[in-house]
């Protein structure tokens, strides 16, 4: 009878360790190109079922991250290829036969426009890469929000006036100060104003405002423009996403402006929110945590 005890113990041990072996086998099958594996935890003890569930959640996050990186890489390749191909095509056409000085000048001007666009795209991509680095440092200083919004308005006032758009800073911002990275917040607000002007018809208004609410700072940019479809709103902060790709290409947009805005707010521990109605305009709010305000 006693001889049965080791055999029974062995079978119990094997039964108990089987879920661990299954988890290990699943882990061995996982590679960067095979992230769809999941552990079926039915029949597992509660402790191992919890472990399997956590493992599956990790795999889902990894799969989502790899898919996002893959899409991002494809988008980069496409957006870098377009201006490079344009420059190459224009140069090949120009060199195909002798041309006048004015014709060569036109080609050079067009190539310069594409080169500027390419340079801006590379700059935006480098900024996003730096912003996601865990060692990125903010250079915070005491910033008066009224002065910052006025600086943005003065920079864009002439271009807004040229297309018949009023650029307004609401009262009250001059009373607010916060510890912020001035250059980054200035870039975020500038991106929003540039977008607003580009998508607001003549006779419209772009309004900049800053308020302190519930011990948090709100920087707001609103316009009376064409608005954004409801189905597009969840994706507007995605890299390279364009509500109207053809229009964005024409205006020189890279589809990175709002992604940069969100990255800047994330660095400050804050967030960006957007609401919009077709034909009525768009409202973007930048929220900065209470500890940065005073």
C-alpha angles and dihedrals in degrees: 000000000000089000089068094060096075091047092049091046091050092051092048090050091048091049091048095048096045094089090051090052091049091051090049091048091051091049091053091054093054118101135155088269095043111053097136095088115116134182116243102218099183110135094014121133111263094255094052092041088057090048091049091049091051090048091052091049089052090051091051091052092048092048091050091048093049091048091050091049090048092051091045092052092049091049091050091051091050096046093046093045095054099063092038091053091046092053091046093048094049092048092049092050092047092051095045091087141354113287139186123265090253092052091051089048091054091052092049092049092050092047090049091054090052091046091052090049090050092048092051091049092051090047092052092048092050090049092052091048091052092045091057093050112108090223095057109130127209118220098213124188138163105285126189106215094206092057092045094051090045089053090054092047093050091050094052099031096094096047090046091050091050090062095040098256124138116224113203136181113205120229120260101047091098089068094059128088130177141173101251142143095260098200093050096047088045089054092048094051091043091054090052094048092047090052092047093052092047092055102038119091123227113287092034131120135231114200128197121197142164127197139167113232129170089352090302130108120239121196110189134192116184133172141186092230137129095291131218126273113253093238091057098050096084090058104042093100092051117109115263092002112144124185088207109019096188093050093047092051090051093051092047096248119157098200090241101097098094092038087058091048091054092047091053092051091047089054088055091049090250138106143229125233130189136194126177144170125202111252093006106068146253132279122199122188125195111202119202120190119255094248090067094054136074 
